[in-house]
Every structure is written in C-alpha cells, then in structure tokens.
Amino acid sequence: MKIHIIDGYNAIHSLQSLSRFLLKEEGLKLAREDLVRKCAEKFKSSFIVVFDGKLGRKGTDTPNTIFTSEGVSADEVILDLVSQYRSKNFIVYVYTRDRSLQEKAKQRGAISMDPNEICREIRKSSKNFENFETKSKKLRYYNWEKEFGITQD
C-alpha cells in the first residue's frame, strides 16, 4: 500500500497555483483547502497533509489533515509518520522542497517528491472529488493519537 505525506505550508509556498491565494484575505485558509482538494483528486484518501499548528488553527475537522501541537514542527510529525507507515510496510512518499526533511525522510525509507507532482495529471472530474468526500469521512474522526501518538490539540 502507498501513503502520500505532504508538508502542507511548504507545498503551498512551492506551488504557484496555491501561493496566489496568499495575496487574498483568508488566503492561507483558501490555500490549505485547495491543497487538500488537489491531494484528494490525485491520491483519493491515501494522503495526509501536515501543517504547523502555530500557523493554522488548533484541531481540524478536515479529513486527511493534521495540525501540529504547539512546540511540535510539521517536520517532526512527518518523520514520525514515515517511520510508522514504513514499519507497516507502506510505500511512503513525502512531498516537500525542504532538503533537510527530504534527506531525513529518505533515511527512514521514504521516497522524496517535489510538491509540483501533486498538480500533475490531476483529473478534473468533480465526480472523483465527490467519491473522496464519501470515502474519507471515516478519517474525519480518526484516532491519530492511538495509532501514531499524535495529538490534534
């Protein structure tokens, strides 16, 4: 099985289609929502977007997203997720342009990808997004702490 782990704010600042939102009021929120939508179109429900909590809000009701706790970086959570999924024999892809994170993820057995890959070959069909909404509702209240020791507070 595969899992795609995305360094959320790094991807937003790396992708021109998302960084354009940052010029608008509520831009960061719009960029986060669009990133999750793009990931849903590309990866269905086999992805996790990790955001630094200090830049976002605490907790989330958005499927497939994690906002880190205060004092915990997105990089730390991403590396923990890589280790957890690799221990379960998943093929793990990490999407970031942060070279340090790329190297550390590779050392733990992940495949490093450029965030631009998220936007390549995305199907434009709204039907795919509707299917994602249905399938990923079960992840909305997923117990991340139980599975990986990660809190969303």
C-alpha positions as CSV (number, residue, x, y, z in Angstrom):
1,M,0.0,0.0,0.0
2,K,1.0,3.6,-0.5
3,I,0.7,6.7,1.6
4,H,1.5,10.3,0.4
5,I,2.6,12.7,3.2
6,I,2.6,16.4,2.3
7,D,4.5,19.1,4.0
8,G,1.5,21.5,3.9
9,Y,2.9,25.0,4.1
10,N,6.0,24.1,2.1
11,A,3.7,22.8,-0.7
12,I,1.6,26.0,-0.5
13,H,4.6,28.2,-0.9
14,S,6.1,25.9,-3.6
15,L,3.1,25.7,-5.9
16,Q,2.2,28.9,-7.8
17,S,-1.4,27.8,-8.1
18,L,-1.6,27.8,-4.3
19,S,0.7,30.7,-3.4
20,R,-1.5,33.1,-5.4
21,F,-4.2,32.6,-2.7
22,L,-1.8,34.2,-0.1
23,L,-2.5,37.6,-1.6
24,K,-6.1,37.5,-0.7
25,E,-7.9,37.9,2.6
26,E,-8.4,34.5,4.2
27,G,-5.8,33.4,1.7
28,L,-4.0,30.9,3.9
29,K,-7.3,29.1,4.6
30,L,-8.2,29.0,0.9
31,A,-4.7,27.7,0.0
32,R,-5.0,24.9,2.6
33,E,-8.4,23.9,1.4
34,D,-7.3,23.9,-2.2
35,L,-4.2,21.8,-1.4
36,V,-6.4,19.2,0.4
37,R,-8.8,19.2,-2.6
38,K,-5.9,18.7,-5.1
39,C,-4.5,15.9,-3.0
40,A,-7.9,14.2,-2.8
41,E,-8.2,14.4,-6.6
42,K,-4.7,12.9,-7.1
43,F,-4.4,10.4,-4.2
44,K,-8.0,9.6,-3.3
45,S,-7.9,9.0,0.5
46,S,-4.3,7.7,0.8
47,F,-2.7,11.0,1.8
48,I,-2.0,13.1,4.9
49,V,-1.3,16.8,4.8
50,V,0.7,18.1,7.8
51,F,0.5,21.8,8.8
52,D,2.4,23.6,11.6
53,G,-0.3,24.3,14.2
54,K,1.3,27.7,15.0
55,L,0.4,29.0,11.5
56,G,-3.0,27.4,11.3
57,R,-5.8,26.6,13.7
58,K,-5.9,24.1,16.5
59,G,-7.5,20.8,15.6
60,T,-9.3,20.1,12.4
61,D,-12.4,18.6,11.0
62,T,-10.9,18.4,7.5
63,P,-10.2,14.8,6.5
64,N,-6.6,13.8,6.0
65,T,-5.0,16.8,7.7
66,I,-3.0,17.2,10.8
67,F,-2.2,20.5,12.5
68,T,0.7,20.0,14.9
69,S,0.6,20.9,18.5
70,E,2.4,23.9,19.8
71,G,6.1,23.3,20.1
72,V,6.0,20.4,17.5
73,S,7.1,21.1,14.0
74,A,5.4,19.6,10.9
75,D,8.8,18.1,10.0
76,E,8.8,16.1,13.3
77,V,5.3,14.8,12.7
78,I,6.1,13.9,9.1
79,L,9.2,11.9,10.1
80,D,7.2,10.1,12.8
81,L,4.5,9.3,10.2
82,V,7.2,8.0,7.8
83,S,8.6,5.7,10.5
84,Q,5.1,4.4,11.5
85,Y,4.0,3.7,7.9
86,R,7.3,2.2,6.9
87,S,7.1,-0.2,9.9
88,K,3.7,-1.4,8.4
89,N,5.4,-1.9,5.0
90,F,3.7,1.0,3.3
91,I,5.5,2.7,0.4
92,V,5.8,6.3,1.7
93,Y,6.0,9.4,-0.5
94,V,7.0,12.7,1.1
95,Y,6.2,15.9,-0.8
96,T,8.4,18.8,0.2
97,R,11.2,21.1,-1.1
98,D,12.9,21.2,2.3
99,R,16.2,19.5,1.6
100,S,16.8,18.6,5.2
101,L,13.4,16.9,5.5
102,Q,13.9,15.2,2.2
103,E,17.2,13.6,3.4
104,K,15.8,12.6,6.8
105,A,12.7,11.1,5.2
106,K,14.9,9.1,2.7
107,Q,17.0,7.8,5.6
108,R,13.8,6.4,7.1
109,G,12.9,4.7,3.8
110,A,10.5,7.3,2.2
111,I,10.6,8.4,-1.4
112,S,11.1,12.2,-1.7
113,M,8.9,14.0,-4.2
114,D,8.6,17.6,-5.4
115,P,5.2,19.2,-4.4
116,N,4.7,20.0,-8.1
117,E,3.9,16.3,-8.6
118,I,0.6,16.9,-6.7
119,C,-0.7,19.0,-9.6
120,R,0.4,16.8,-12.4
121,E,-2.2,14.6,-14.1
122,I,-5.0,15.7,-11.8
123,R,-8.3,14.6,-13.1
124,K,-10.7,17.4,-13.5
125,S,-13.8,15.3,-12.8
126,S,-15.9,16.6,-9.9
127,K,-17.2,13.0,-9.5
128,N,-13.8,12.0,-8.2
129,F,-13.9,14.7,-5.5
130,E,-17.4,13.6,-4.5
131,N,-16.1,10.0,-4.1
132,F,-13.3,11.3,-2.0
133,E,-15.8,13.1,0.3
134,T,-17.7,9.9,0.8
135,K,-14.7,7.7,1.4
136,S,-12.7,10.0,3.6
137,K,-15.5,10.9,6.1
138,K,-14.3,8.0,8.2
139,L,-10.9,9.7,8.6
140,R,-12.5,12.8,10.0
141,Y,-12.5,11.4,13.5
142,Y,-9.7,9.0,13.1
143,N,-7.8,8.4,16.3
144,W,-4.3,9.7,15.3
145,E,-3.1,9.6,18.9
146,K,-4.0,6.0,19.3
147,E,-2.4,5.0,16.0
148,F,0.7,7.2,16.0
149,G,0.9,9.1,19.2
150,I,0.0,12.4,17.5
151,T,-2.4,14.8,19.1
152,Q,-4.5,17.4,17.2
153,D,-5.0,19.7,20.2
